[in-house]
């Protein structure tokens, strides 16, 4: 069953709140619930990848951020895609150091 807008809004608020208080596990769980319904929404996939990064799950974060770049480019937001590419470069450095 598809998620309605009210439920999406509530889950987004919960996810953002968990993110702001650095409860990465709970934020990640909420964003994953949202991604299941909205896999092509970069505004959901991007913070999910940031949760993974903060949790030290760098390879997974890199995979998600690569997807975010593609999503932003397809939606006609090259400036946002470029911003994410900077995060990808930072992750690459961290992965090489690990």
FENCORBEL-V456102 format. One record per residue. N is the residue number from 1. RES is the residue in one letter. PHI is phi in whole degrees, -180 to 180 (* if undefined). Layout:
# FENCORBEL-V456102
N	RES	PHI
N	RES	PHI
This chain:
# FENCORBEL-V456102
1	X	*
2	X	-71
3	X	-77
4	X	-83
5	X	-63
6	X	-64
7	X	-64
8	X	-58
9	X	-62
10	X	-64
11	X	-64
12	X	-63
13	X	-63
14	X	-62
15	X	-60
16	X	-65
17	X	-65
18	X	-59
19	X	-63
20	X	-63
21	X	-94
22	X	63
23	X	-93
24	X	-62
25	X	-63
26	X	-68
27	X	-62
28	X	-59
29	X	-60
30	X	-66
31	X	-65
32	X	-64
33	X	-59
34	X	-68
35	X	-64
36	X	-59
37	X	-91
38	X	-132
39	X	-67
40	X	-103
41	X	-101
42	X	-65
43	X	-74
44	X	-104
45	X	-68
46	X	-61
47	X	-66
48	X	-59
49	X	-66
50	X	-68
51	X	-61
52	X	-59
53	X	-61
54	X	-64
55	X	-85
56	X	83
57	X	-94
58	X	-67
59	X	-64
60	X	-64
61	X	-62
62	X	-61
63	X	-61
64	X	-67
65	X	-66
66	X	-62
67	X	-65
68	X	-62
69	X	-57
70	X	-61
71	X	-63
72	X	-64
73	X	-64
74	X	-65
75	X	-87
76	X	79
77	X	-120
78	X	-62
79	X	-67
80	X	-71
81	X	-62
82	X	-65
83	X	-61
84	X	-69
85	X	-61
86	X	-64
87	X	-62
88	X	-63
89	X	-64
90	X	-62
91	X	-65
92	X	-60
93	X	-62
94	X	-63
95	X	-67
96	X	-68
97	X	-76
98	X	-75
